[in-house]
Amino acid sequence: MNTVECIKTRRSVRRYTEEVISKELMDSIIDLARMAPTWKNTQTIRYVVVQDKAIIDKIKEDCLLGFEGNIKTLAQCNTLVVLSQINGRCGYERDGFFTTSKGAGWEMFDAGIAAQTFCLAAHEMGVGSCILGIFDDAKVGELIELPEGQTVTALIPVGIPKFIPDPTPRKEVEELVSYK
Ligand SMILES: Cc1cc2nc3c(=O)[nH]c(=O)nc-3n(C[C@H](O)[C@H](O)[C@H](O)COP(=O)(O)O)c2cc1C
């Protein structure tokens, strides 16, 4: 698959077969995700691969803020990647002050690039994924015993797609771009 095809055919996949994603396959996806650019090459993004059904169920029951869509997605996924970040480095100077007016906003920026790189790498390897933003990050962090000084940034359930979802609409280029 070339880059154009990979970008164009990636979908948010929310239904998966029962096939379990092997550690080797997960590692090879993360091997590509780690190539994502980061603030001053700080590389603060971390990946916790949860395959313990009891933990996924607990996240499903207690951490999804009652959002039905995500509850259904987690109900039938057997691999959940919890993306986290090490706090206080990305966007900061060594003296602890923010470098720019965006402050710690760059932490989510790096997490976003990493998440999309992860999803494209997964797609290339036949693995479907969906970035989830509607969840309680503190509760998820507690449940997976996230190390001190890290924050959960996104949940990414993964699996072999049960079917390929239709493409979702996009705005036309003319609506998005301006030239000066
Ligand atoms: C930051 C972010 C948060 C998202 N949160 C959720 C979510 O909580 N639940 C969900 O089902 N999809 C979620 N999505 C997936 C979007 O709904 C999806 O990307 C969008 O509808 C476009 O569809 P596509 O990814 O198939 O092109 C999220 C995507 C992003 C980038």
The ligand as a MOL file (V3000), in Angstrom:
LIG
                    3D

  0  0  0     0  0            999 V3000
M  V30 BEGIN CTAB
M  V30 COUNTS 31 33 0 0 0
M  V30 BEGIN ATOM
M  V30 1 C -9.6300 13.4400 18.6480 0
M  V30 2 C -10.6420 12.4330 18.1450 0
M  V30 3 C -11.5800 11.9280 19.0290 0
M  V30 4 C -12.4990 10.9750 18.5900 0
M  V30 5 N -13.3630 10.4290 19.4940 0
M  V30 6 C -14.1810 9.4420 19.1020 0
M  V30 7 C -14.9920 8.7580 20.0510 0
M  V30 8 O -14.9790 9.0550 21.2430 0
M  V30 9 N -15.7870 7.7530 19.5980 0
M  V30 10 C -15.8060 7.3720 18.2780 0
M  V30 11 O -16.5390 6.4330 17.9510 0
M  V30 12 N -15.0510 7.9940 17.3600 0
M  V30 13 C -14.2340 8.9980 17.7260 0
M  V30 14 N -13.4120 9.5980 16.8140 0
M  V30 15 C -13.4290 9.1650 15.3980 0
M  V30 16 C -14.1420 10.1960 14.4970 0
M  V30 17 O -15.5300 10.1360 14.7380 0
M  V30 18 C -13.7950 9.8720 13.0290 0
M  V30 19 O -12.4200 10.0460 12.8140 0
M  V30 20 C -14.5680 10.7780 12.0590 0
M  V30 21 O -15.9440 10.5590 12.1360 0
M  V30 22 C -14.1180 10.5630 10.6040 0
M  V30 23 O -14.2720 9.2070 10.2260 0
M  V30 24 P -13.0430 8.3430 9.6880 0
M  V30 25 O -11.9950 8.3130 10.7610 0
M  V30 26 O -13.5790 6.9620 9.4040 0
M  V30 27 O -12.5290 9.0060 8.4510 0
M  V30 28 C -12.4940 10.5550 17.2280 0
M  V30 29 C -11.5190 11.0650 16.3550 0
M  V30 30 C -10.6030 11.9790 16.8070 0
M  V30 31 C -9.5330 12.4720 15.8540 0
M  V30 END ATOM
M  V30 BEGIN BOND
M  V30 1 1 1 2
M  V30 2 1 2 3
M  V30 3 2 2 30
M  V30 4 2 3 4
M  V30 5 1 4 5
M  V30 6 1 4 28
M  V30 7 2 5 6
M  V30 8 1 6 7
M  V30 9 1 6 13
M  V30 10 2 7 8
M  V30 11 1 7 9
M  V30 12 1 9 10
M  V30 13 2 10 11
M  V30 14 1 10 12
M  V30 15 2 12 13
M  V30 16 1 13 14
M  V30 17 1 14 15
M  V30 18 1 14 28
M  V30 19 1 15 16
M  V30 20 1 16 17
M  V30 21 1 16 18
M  V30 22 1 18 19
M  V30 23 1 18 20
M  V30 24 1 20 21
M  V30 25 1 20 22
M  V30 26 1 22 23
M  V30 27 1 23 24
M  V30 28 2 24 25
M  V30 29 1 24 26
M  V30 30 1 24 27
M  V30 31 2 28 29
M  V30 32 1 29 30
M  V30 33 1 30 31
M  V30 END BOND
M  V30 END CTAB
M  END
